[in-house]
Every structure is written in C-alpha cells, then in structure tokens.
Amino acid sequence: MRLLVSLLLCLCIPAALAAEANAPKLDIGKGGQCVKDTQWMRKNHMHMLKHQRNETVRKGVRVEAEALKACVECHASTSDNSVTAREDSFCVGCHRYAAVKIDCFECHASKRKAEVASKEVK
Amino acid sequence: MSDIDTQRRQFLKTSAGAAAIAIAPGMMLYQTAQGDTQAASSTVRWGMLVDTAQCKEGCNDCVNACNKENGLSGKTGTTDSQWIRKIEIKDVSSGRALSLPMMCQHCEHPPCVDVCPTQASFKRADGIVLVDRHLCIGCRYCMMACPYKARSFVHETLTDQNPDVPRGKGTVEACSLCVHRIDKGQIPACAEACQNKAILFGDLNDANSEIYKKVRSVASVQIRADLQLNPGVRYQGL
C-alpha cells in the first residue's frame, strides 16, 4: 500500500511541476483580488461577465467591481495599459494557451480609461 | 445547567458579537465600492423637450458633444455613424426657417423593437430604447423600421473606443440618451453642451421635474405623432 502511494506521488509531482512550467506567464498589471479568488476567476470569469453584461445592458444594474471595465482597470499592463496588446497580456496570454478566441475587445475598450482619455487630448 | 455550560454560552455570545463588529466595516466598504446597483425603474420615463426657438442655426455643439462622449468620428458620410444630427427646415409658403436636433426619439412603442429578430433592440424599463450589441446580428431591420432614421450601422472595425461606450463593427447603434451618464446621475452630453439650454432633459413622470411642468405648460409636439409611437423626445415651437 505504502509503495503504491509513493509511486503515485512520484508520478503526480512531476506532472504538476510540468503543468506549472507550461502555464502562461502573465503580465497581471496591478493585480489584486476584488471579486473572487484567482482559481475561481480562472474557471468562472466568463460566466460572471456574461451574467453581468445582461444585467447591465438590459436592466441597468451596474455593479462596478464586476464590470469588464473594472477588470481592465486593474489587470491592464502597467507598461502599455492594455490587456490585449502583447502575447503575455493578461487576457491574451491565457486565451492563447487555452485556444479560446476573445470577442469582448472588438467592441469594449482593452485599455485603461486614463490611456484612452490621454489619446483624445493629443 | 452547570457553571461550565453558562460560561461556554457567554463565550459564544460575545465572540459572535465581536465577529459581527469585525464584519460590519468590511461590508460598508464593499457597498461603497459598488456602482449603482439599482435596476432602471419603470416609474421613470426619461425624455427631452427641445425648444426650437433657442436652437441656433449653424450651431453644432450638441452634435460635437455627442461625438466626443460616445467616440464617434464626426464624419457625415453614408457609412458613418451619426447619433444626433442638426436639421434645418423651412416652411415653403411662409419662409419660416427652423433648426433642430434629431436623434432617437425613444418611443414608448418603438418599431425597431417590434421588428428585431433577435430581441437585441429593446426598451429599458425607464423608457430608453437601446441595442444590445451582444445579440445584434447586424440585419438592419430596425434601421428600415425607424421613421426617424435615427440608427446607424458600424461598417468598419473600430479601435480605441470609450470604455463607457462599447461600439463595434457589424452592429447597429443609436442615441442611447447617454445611458452610462444617466446611470451615474448625470444628464446626456448634448443637453449639457447646449449653450442656449435648448435641450431640456428629465423624467416625464416626475411631477417635481422641470420637464414635467414645462410639457404641461407650453405647447409641444412629437414628430410624426400620427404614428402613435409616443416618443419621449418632444419639440416646442415646431
């Protein structure tokens, strides 16, 4: 029994390490946690955003912390203010790894509000 | 009941109280961090009253403010989005000329909503007619149905949108009465920008609002009232 457990552990540890090594390295911007923990967000952010978008557009319920705008505000890179500009940008990095196309930013701004406003002034 | 038991109860009571105090400030912080979590109310009917006597010919302040607020290009070609336009009209027999802004009239019975095959075109509880771009397939039925030609189709890929106003290629859009500003308690950009205060914005159902009183005291008309769509935008002196 002990042998079996140790054998399983031996198999699992390298697998876990390998998964960590292959995982995308992201530029998380300012980062921080405002809605739920990282693991929950990784798994469920799309459902949360889809629920929130319907509540906001159709009913006018605006929960600031759950808005896409708020995600961008914290997670945009501190160097280029964007969540999509580079391969390791917050949204692009994971979506490329998971091979899932992001449609959000065809309409929504992928940059911080401050960045968009400064462009308008110029 | 033994002495130990009562002590235990007392301990539980006080610790529960301490926990409640510890949670309370956190909850307060959470609530202030939220935006307006209230849904749009059906007791409200947002509308506008345009005083054509105050609207000056050649003045484009409302149009420019709209373009800036919503990130429109400001071009007026056939494939460019225009959410608000200035119209110059003239009565041929008397020669009386007028200038007025035209935009989505936010009808109570909007034809654009009737014809939409995906329910993307909808009327919010507070009377604002919007396009849910998540559902819009770009068929443009609503553009054909609208008697005011208020809607535009986005033909080209867009970049650098205003974070408050998402817009994208392949969808129909129109005046949203600056819904993102209304939800923050502000008035639409065009009404704010008009120097002559020709655009009066407010709640048509609120007996204390300026627009409610003015609509009841001065003559105003709805454009194409014969269609019985009951638009939320009214014109004075037309």
Interface residues (C-beta under 8 A of the other chain):
Chain A: C34 R53 N54 E55 V57 R58 K59 G60 V61 R62 V63 E64 A65 A67 K69 V72 E106 C107 H108 A109 K111 R112 K113 V116 K119 E120
Chain B: A33 Q34 G35 D36 T37 Q38 A39 A40 K68 F122 R124 A125 D126 L130 D132 R133 H134 T157 L158 D160 Q161 N162 P163 D164 P166 R167 G168 K169 T171 V179 D183
